Amino acid sequence: MPRNWTLIARLSSTVAHVSRNAKVLVIAVFLTVFATQSLQAQNLSVLYTFSGYPDGAGPATPIRDRHGNLYTTTYTGGAYDFGAVVKIGWQGNEEVLHDFTGGSDGTTPASSLIMDANGNLFGTTYSGGSQHCFQGYGCGVVYELSPGKNGWTETILYRFKGGTDGAHPGPGALAFDAEGNLYGTTKNGGGGKCSTNCGVVYRISPTRWAWKEQVLHAFGVTSQTDGANPYAGVIVDPAGYVYGTTYHGGNFGFGTVFKIDPSGAETVLYSFTGGADGGGPQAALVSDADGNLYGPTSYGGDLSCAAQYPIGCGTIFKVDASGKETVVHTFIGYPTDGNGPVSTLVRDKAGNLYGTARGGNSTACLDSNNEPSGCGVVFRLKTNGREAILHNFSFGPDGTQPRGVNLVGRTLYGATMEGGPGGGTGTVFKLTGW
């Protein structure tokens, strides 16, 4: 991508097109700019910078094991340029655990990983797998990577076919329930009334011989008021209720927060209007002990937040069990705040929220009009709603376009999709001392 990358000023989407002779990944994620009270601590450390080949490019939000190792995926790069799963040791050394080949094993692993108690990794790819979708290059897979004496072994748990079973898992991570079943979403397929269908929420369960998929809900089958195109993953509570967001659909077309009960019945808890309440949520939800749900919207909020973003710089919202929405924070963009939050939030024990926005604050990154739009921020929202910017990205050594963060103790671990020392193709970082 060009160093003065273009900020896409309309709704974000993830589109991948792969062929044998060329691979094009377009991750058009609505990028906006951020603002707020600055609490720049100058305490971000880059743990690893990607170079594209053979280590990968464009890392997802990393996860951390109890030994201090970090695990992530790269949506492109690696030995075959179809993406990779990598491990970064606590000393910063990188190991490629799996290179995707672009065939039956999947391609473009945009999602973050989850890990079970035995150290096995689970994730999805946007395409590859079957001979359906993308002119025969596949609708995506659910995979498992297992450690062994001779390295890591990939097992394909399910290959999407692009029909009623869904197509193209988005960047959201999978979720476990108490019985070890896996839950996720696809942004397309399902048979709904969208041009490429409206997506599904699915569960895959281990059986004696193989994993079996069950579609819990297909969006837009009769109308799009139930939501359309879930980009994010879901969360599952102990009672078996599934919660998530859709990027489109709802009563106003700007996305929803939904609940699916154990019988499979879906309830729309909230429909975004695209105004002050936000629009276009792209991230999974987080919940508190009272059952409140929190998440970001990629646009909406203050519709005058920046002249180049007339649809708004995004919000952080709360939806309670009754479906009432409260805006916790409205982003106001460059030069004082963030813009375009699209990654899942994390909560600490005190209830403070942490997250990232793809643009904001820095003058180093420019929009399509060559105006400063910002390279992204890491932010904290205290329980009283007060925001602090923990780090402003500058594109150079620290990277740009941050993905989400994970919180371990008093340390945040995250990734950027671009940049890094020496003009890298993304970084994995830690942020301490705030």
Beta strands, then each sheet from edge to edge (+ up, - down):
strand 1: 13-18
strand 2: 23-28
strand 3: 32-35
strand 4: 37-38
strand 5: 44-49
strand 6: 57-59
strand 7: 63-64
strand 8: 70-76
strand 9: 84-88
strand 10: 94-99
strand 11: 114-115
strand 12: 121-125
strand 13: 141-148
strand 14: 151-159
strand 15: 175-176
strand 16: 182-186
strand 17: 200-206
strand 18: 211-218
strand 19: 235-236
strand 20: 242-246
strand 21: 256-260
strand 22: 266-271
strand 23: 286-287
strand 24: 293-297
strand 25: 315-319
strand 26: 325-330
strand 27: 337-339
strand 28: 346-347
strand 29: 353-357
strand 30: 359-360
strand 31: 377-381
strand 32: 387-392
strand 33: 400-408
strand 34: 411-418
strand 35: 427-431
sheet 1: 1+ 2-
sheet 2: 3+ 27- 30+
sheet 3: 4+ 32+ 31- 29+ 28-
sheet 4: 5+ 35- 34+ 33-
sheet 5: 6+ 8- 7+
sheet 6: 6+ 8- 9+ 10-
sheet 7: 11+ 12- 13+ 14-
sheet 8: 15+ 16- 17+ 18-
sheet 9: 19+ 20- 21+ 22-
sheet 10: 23+ 24- 25+ 26-
end
